[in-house]
Amino acid sequence: MILTARNLPNYLLSRGLISYESIVDGDLTITDASHRNRAFRVLRGSQPGYFVKQIRQWDAPTISAWEQEAACYRRLSPSAILPKHHSSDFESRILVLDLVSGSETLSEYHRRLDSCPVAVGSKQGVALSAFHRATQGKENAGKTPWILAVHETDPTWFDALSPANARLLEVVGDTEYGELLSGLRLEWQPTCLIHGDVKWDNFLIHPLVNDTESSDPQVLLVDWEMASFGDPCWDAGSVFQAYLNFWIYSMPFHETNRADVLVSRAHRPLENLQPAMRAFWDSYVSGMSLDFHSARIALARSVRCGAARMIQSAYEMMHHSDQMPPAGLAMLQTSFNILTRPADAVRDLFGFDYD
């Protein structure tokens, strides 16, 4: 079955998720929210709404990703870290979840405020540590992130890439990046379920009151298609790189290419973001019950994982680019600096003092 706005009411009716009365009384409102997947928002008057998503492509990787996401929602729901799961239809590859009304992504939220509240940084740490700790154990280790082996990419693949991404792979392959990424891959420690694609676009914050943040917002994680058993430092590092990218994107690249000037003129100075990054890490360490020594080791590996994730972000940003944009170059340089001097990065970029 292929979902449409027209046949969705009958589908929900057949699953026992709505009543005939809600259709007759006109309480049902459906809006299309499709992007990569088919997706619909279902409003039900005064009752909680639904978010319904279905895959578009029926190839093996897409089906496998859907099955992984469905498994995560069944395993972790009900939980305070992701929307409530109502139904998984394995025949039609459809998920029915709670519609998180009055929410926005953390990307939208931070851009709207043009700042990074400490309380929201802390909430991200609470969310990540909650599911990392709940899923600790020994399982199939899954795969390491592809970016950790990107320097081994077959050069013949370059013809299928954008010129900017081909250049990125050349840069990563022609420097000591390769050894640094290989070293990180060898240190991979799969100890729990990880989200695998942590970024601000995949965090929802709610509730929002009168277009401003509530006094006690909650943070949820969505889009679990990349989830697998892996190293929790990858998810934690991905949060760190989101903050660093927020800083880099605020630099005036149209004015200069001098690194010192770019840093000094950043619209969002790094020191303004550091309190939120530290709050994230403090709440994560508390949630994971890490002692001082373990937290220090995990922090050093997390910032390096964040550096590798930054390379991936640059790659994704330049998917259709002919030339490497200044922000992409800055992300590559920042990631290289972190990988080569992680202790300096912990102190200077993130503002930690573990001495």
N, C-alpha and C positions, 0 to 999 in steps of 0.2 A: 504493500500500500504506500502510495506517495501522498504525503500530507499537503493539503491546501487549506486556505482560510475557509473555503466552503465546506469541505468534508471533515474538518477538525471537530466541530460539535458532535457529529455522529460517532467519531472515533472516541472522544472522551466519554460519551454516553455509554458506548459499548464496554468501556473499562470501568464503569461505575464511578467516574470522577466528577460527573455533573448529573443533574436531574432534568427531567422533561420540563419541570416548572421553571427552571432558570432560563430555558430557551424560550418558552411561551411568554414569560413575564418580561423578556427583553433585558435581563440582567447580564447577559453574556456579550462581551466586547472582545473582538480578536483583532490584533494588529500584527502585521508581518515584520519580523525582526531578523530576516535572513541575511547572512553574510557568507562565510565559508560553508556553513551548514544551513539547512532549512530550519527556521526558528520562528516561533510565534509567542506573543504575549497574550494571555487569556485573563481578562478581568471578569470577576463574578460578583459585581455589586459590592455588598458589604463583606462578602466572604473572601478569604485569601485567594489570590490568583495563581495561575500556573505559567511556567515557562516550558515550552515544548520544543524539542530540537530533534532533528532527523538528519542523517548523513545525506550528502548529495551524491558522492562518488561511491560505487559499490566494489571498489578494488580491495584486495586483501589487506594492504596497510591501513586503509580507512576503516574497514570493518574491525580490524584488530584494535585500533585506537578507540573505537566506540565501545568495544567489549571491555577494554581496560577502564574507560571512564565509568561505564555502568557498574563494574565491579567495585570501583572506589566509592561510588555513591551508596551502593548496598552495604559496603563494609563500614563506612564512616557515618552513615546517617541512621538515626538522628544524631546530630552533632552541632555544636555551636560554631564550627569552622567552615561549614559549607551549606548551601541551600538544602532544604528537606527533599528527600527523594520519594516520589509517589509511585512511579511505574517504570519498568524496563521492558520494552517489547523487542525480544531478540529476533523475531521474524521480520519485522519492518524497521528495526534499528532506530527505535524512537525512545527518547527519555522524557519523562514528565517530572518537573521539579517545581518547587515553590517559586513563585515570582517574588523577587525581593523588591517590593515597592519602596519608593522614597530612597533610592540608592543611586550611587554613581561609582564609576571605577576610581581607583586611587589616582590614575593619570588625570582624569577630569577634575577630581577633587583638588589635587595639588596645583594644577594649572589655574584653577579658578581662584584659589586662595593666594597663589604665587608664593607659597611658603610650605614648610613641612612641620606641622605641629608635633610636639614631642609625644603627646598622648597617642597619636595615630601610629607613630613609630613603634611605640610600646605594644600596641594592639597587633601589629604584624608579627612581633616576636611571640606573643601569646598564641596566635593562630598557628604559626609554623611549629612551635614546640609541642602544641597539643597533639597534632597528628603524628609528628615524628616519634614522640614518646609512646603514643598509643599503638604504634605499629612496629615497635622494636622487636627484633628477633632474627632468626636465620631462615631465609627464603632464597629463591632463585635470585642471583645477583643482578639480573637484567643486563643492560648495556651501559657502557660509559657514554657520556655525551659525545656526539660526533665531532664537536669542535676540538676535543682533546687529541684527535688524530688528523686534524685538518691539514697539517703540514705534510702528511703522507699522501695527499690527494694526487691522483694520476694526472700529470700535466695535460694529457689528451682531453680531459674533461673541460679544460679552460674554454674551449670553443663554444661550449654550451652555456657559459656564464656571461653575465654582463661584463663589460670591460673593467668596471670598477671592482667587481668581485674577483675577477681574474688577477687584477693587480694586488688585491688584498692577499690572495693565496700566495702570490709570488713573494710579497713582503714577509709573510709569516714563514714561508719555506726557506727564504734566503738569509734569515737571521738566526740567532740563538733561540728564537721562539720555539723551534721544534723540540729542543732538549728540555726546555722549561715545561712545555705542554706534556711531553712524554713523562717527565718526572711527576707531574700532577696526576697523570693517568695511573702510574704505578702506585701512587698513594691512595687510590680510590678505596674507600672503606664502606661497603654496602652493609648498613646496619638497620635500616628501616625503610618504610615506604616514603618516597619523595615525590613531590608534585612534578618536578622536571621542567616546568615552564613558568617558573615564578617571575612575574613582572607586574607592574602596577595595573596594566590592563586586565589582569586576571584576579585582582582584588576588588571586591565590592565593599563600600562603606555605607552604613545605614544605622539609624534613620537620619535623614537630613530634615531640619526643621526650618521652614521659611527660607529655604535656599542657603542656610548656614549650617554649620556642623552642630549636632546635638551635644549635650553635655557629656554623654557617655556612648559614643558611637561604637558599633560592632563592625568587625572586619571579617569578611568571608572570602574563601578561595573558590574559584570556579574554573571550568575548562581543565578537566583532569585527564585529557587524552594522552598526555605524555608521561603519566605517572608510572612508576616502576619501583622495584626495590633498589635502593642505591645509597649514595653518600649524602647525609643531611647537610653537609657543608656546601653542597651545590645549591640547594635552595636558599640557605642563609646568605651565601655569596651573591646570589641573584638579587636579593633585596639590596645589598650594598651597592651593586652596580646600577640599580635603578636610581638611587640617590646621586651617584656620581654622574650618570647621564643627565639628570635634571640640572646639575651644575654645569656640565659641559655645554648643553644646549642653550644656556643663558649667556654664553660668551659672545662678544661682538666680533665674529669672524669677518664681517663686512668692513671692519675698521683696520684690522691688522692681522698679521700672521705670527707675531712675536708671542711666544708662550707666556712670558712674564707679564706682558701687557694684557693678554687675554684673561689671565688669572686675576689680575688686579681690577679689571673692569667688568668682571662677570656680574650680570644683573642679580644673580642669586649667589652671593659669596659662600664659599665652602664652609666657613665657620658658622654660618646661619643654619646649615644642614646637619652639622656634626652632632648637636644635641639629640636630634631625632634618630640618627644612626646609632648613637650610644644607647638610647632608650630601647631601640629595637633589640640590640644585642643583650642588654641587661635583662630584659624580660625573657628573651630566648634562653639565656643561660639559666635563669631561675626556673623556667618551665622544664628544662631538661635536667635540672638538678646537677649541673656540672660544678665540680670543685674548681678552685683557682687555677691549678695546673692544667686540668683538662680544658678549661675555658680558654686559656691562653693558647694552647696548641690548636684548638678548634678555630679560634679567631684567625690565626695565621693562615690556616688552610682555607678558611672561608673567604678571606680577602683575595687569595690567589684563585680560588674557584670563580669569584666575582670578576676577576680580570679576564679569565678565559670566557666567561659569559659575555663580557663586554666585546670581545672579538666577534662573538656570534651576533650580538646586537648590531655591530657595524656591518657585518655581512648581510643581515636581514634588511638593514636600512638602504643598502646599495644594490638591492636586487635588480633594479632596472636602470642603474646609473651608468653613464659613459665614463665619468671621472669620479675619483674619490673625493667626496665633499670635505670641507675643512673640519666639520664636526666628526666625520668618520676617521680622519687622520688623527684628531685629538684623542679619540677613543682608543685607537691603536697605540699611540704613544703612552697614554695613561696606563693601559693594560700592561704594556711592556715594562714600564717603570715599577708597577706593582709586583709583577712576576720576578723581576730581578732584585728588587729591594723590598720584600714584604714587611720587614720590621720597620723600615722608614715609612711605608704606607700606613701601617697601623697607627703610627704616631702622628704623622703629618697630614695625611688625607682624612683619616677617620677620627683623629683627636683622642685616641686612647693613651693612657699612661699606665703600662703594666710593669714599669720598673720598680 
